[in-house]
Amino acid sequence: MSNKKVAINGFGRIGRLAFKSLIKRDNV
């Protein structure tokens, strides 16, 4: 269970970073 939580947390982190970079690209 903890492994799944860590994986989800990691995915959320990467997703947020990608989303931020995407927004930055759109703005620029």
N, C-alpha and C positions, 0 to 999 in steps of 0.2 A: 504494500500500500504506500509506504513512504517513498519507494522508488518511483511509483506513478506520480506522486505529488511533486517530486523533484523534477521529473521529466516535464510535467505540465508547467511548472514554474520556469524552467529553462526555456521552454517553447514560448511562453508568454513574454519572457525577456527578449528573446530574439525577434518575436513578432512586433513587439513595441519598437525595437530599434529599427527594424525594416520599415515600419509604418512612419516613424519619424523621418528617416532618410527619404522616403517616398514623398512626404509632404514638403521636405526641404527642396527636393528636385522640382516639384511642381511650382513652388514659390519662385525658384530661380529659373 
